[in-house]
């Protein structure tokens, strides 16, 4: 598991290195070469151990294959040169996955693009539990999108009883996607801050057919509304004529009037009236 450590201050070791360097120079001046060589070696030994850390950066320390700890404090530090240092960014990062072709709950191929906001939370897991945590994030996000899409239909045209669809239930779908990605990435010590769908559309091979289906559904719904309104208007007109005693239609004439009114009210074009200058029986 992750262990936080704070190494020796780099400024202190700079002073020590300067003292050894000065000792080297003085030793050779005083003709004490053995001491000068030792001081020079020690000064050179100190040099490779320095490193700096900016805010929201971490340094994983490894000594001969053994994990020694993680430095998360920012500043100037020194560790013995035999320690391998691996820097990891702990800043918030995001990536946008290109639209991925997946199948929804009823088998329709759809294109789903995602945006994931994440950051490294556990440097030990990110370094040692997975080979390449950034590549791991992309692959697991694709897998999570495929699983999430398979739980919901694209819309409710074919799944009329679906309470949540990819199109209408974005909040619930995004929450489900975020939970699925977070569960997969916790093995790599990655914290998922946000995950959401950035692109959603039918796949190209069925997009045209689905568009025609949606248009036909809209037209049918509009026609049904028009017919319902026309029936109500005809019924109201006949009732008003009867109540006010303006005219009393026979069944045959009433049927003809109803037919004419329905044609006028339901037609998608303006009606062209024909004036009858004779009697009603002509």
C-alpha positions, 0 to 999 in steps of 0.5 A, spaced: 500 500 500 502 507 499 506 509 504 508 517 504 515 519 506 519 526 506 526 525 504 532 529 506 532 537 505 536 538 498 538 545 501 542 541 507 545 536 502 547 542 497 551 545 503 554 538 505 556 537 497 559 544 497 563 542 503 566 536 500 568 540 494 571 545 498 575 539 502 577 536 495 580 543 493 584 544 500 586 537 500 590 537 493 592 544 495 595 541 502 598 535 498 593 530 501 591 527 495 588 521 498 583 525 502 582 529 496 580 523 492 575 521 498 572 528 498 571 528 491 568 521 490 563 523 496 561 530 493 560 526 486 556 521 490 551 526 493 550 530 486 545 525 483 540 524 489 537 531 488 530 532 485 524 537 485 517 536 486 512 541 484 505 542 487 500 536 485 506 531 483 509 525 486 515 521 486 515 514 487 522 511 490 524 504 489 531 501 492 533 495 488 526 493 486 523 494 493 518 500 494 521 505 499 515 510 499 512 516 495 514 523 496 508 528 495 510 534 498 513 539 494 520 542 494 527 540 493 529 534 496 535 529 496 535 521 497 541 516 496 543 515 489 541 508 489 534 509 489 530 509 483 525 515 482 519 515 478 515 521 477 507 521 477 502 527 476 497 527 481 493 533 477 486 532 475 486 530 467 481 528 462 480 525 456 475 524 450 474 518 447 472 518 440 465 515 439 465 507 440 460 503 436 456 499 441 450 495 441 444 498 446 439 493 450 435 491 444 441 490 439 441 497 435 448 499 433 449 506 436 455 510 437 457 513 444 463 518 445 465 519 453 469 524 457 472 522 463 475 526 468 480 523 473 486 523 477 491 518 480 489 517 488 494 511 490 501 512 487 503 505 489 497 501 485 498 506 479 505 504 479 506 497 481 498 494 480 498 495 472 503 496 467 501 502 464 495 506 468 494 511 462 493 505 457 489 501 462 484 507 463 482 508 456 481 500 455 477 500 461 473 506 459 471 502 453 469 496 456 465 500 461 461 504 455 460 497 452 457 494 458 453 501 460 450 501 453 447 494 453 443 496 459 439 501 456 435 502 449 437 508 445 430 510 445 423 508 447 420 507 440 422 500 440 422 499 448 416 503 449 416 500 457 423 503 458 423 508 464 430 510 462 433 510 455 440 513 453 437 519 450 432 521 455 435 519 461 442 522 461 443 523 468 441 516 470 446 514 464 452 518 466 451 516 473 451 509 471 457 510 467 461 513 472 460 508 477 462 503 472 468 506 470 470 508 477 469 500 479 474 498 474 479 503 475 480 503 483 485 497 481 489 502 478 489 507 484 485 512 479 479 516 482 474 518 477 471 525 478 466 525 473 464 521 467 459 523 462 456 521 454 459 527 449 456 524 443 450 519 442 447 517 435 445 511 431 451 508 427 451 510 420 448 503 417 442 504 420 441 512 422 437 513 415 432 508 417 431 510 424 431 517 422 425 515 417 422 511 423 422 517 427 419 522 422 414 517 420 412 516 428 412 524 428 407 525 422 402 519 425 402 523 432 401 529 428 395 526 424 392 523 430 392 530 433 389 533 427 383 528 427 382 528 434 381 536 433 377 535 427 372 530 430 371 534 436 370 541 431 365 537 427 361 534 433 360 541 436 358 544 429 352 539 428 350 540 436 350 547 435 346 547 429 341 542 432 340 546 438 339 553 435 335 550 430 338 553 424 337 547 419 335 539 420 339 535 416 337 528 414 342 522 415 344 522 408 346 530 408 349 529 415 354 524 413 355 528 407 357 534 411 361 530 416 365 528 410 366 535 407 368 538 414 373 532 415 376 533 409 377 540 410 379 540 417 384 534 416 387 536 409 394 539 409 392 543 403 387 549 403 381 547 401 378 550 394 370 551 396 365 550 390 359 554 391 352 551 390 347 556 387 341 551 387 338 547 392 340 543 397 337 537 394 341 538 387 
